[in-house]
Amino acid sequence: MSKVCSVTGKKPVAGRSYTLRGIAKKKKGIGLKVTGITNRRFLPNLKKKRFWDPEENCYVTMRLSTSAIRTIDKNGIGAVLRKMRSEGKKA
């Protein structure tokens, strides 16, 4: 299963992790030096959530980011599903 939010479209992004050595200049050192660079992924905070849709009289299970869950709490599941379907996404 892919790590993509069904509502917002958030997905993993690539980045780097830096390993540092030394003492910072503001702490009277000679500065920090980068001793290693490692590629990493920033993953979205996804949760599997089940909502009751009163318009269709059924449960809808989706894999959502936590920000999408807050959007559904604010706008309602019916409005979010209608918008998704108008954009051609599947719930």
NORFENCOR-V716631 format. One record per helix or strand of 3 or more residues. SS is the DSSP state (2 for helix, 1 for strand). FROM is the first residue (numbers start at 0). TO is the last residue. If there is no record, write none. Layout:
BEGIN
SS,FROM,TO
SS,FROM,TO
END
This chain:
BEGIN
1,12,22
2,24,26
1,30,41
1,45,52
1,57,64
2,65,74
2,76,85
END
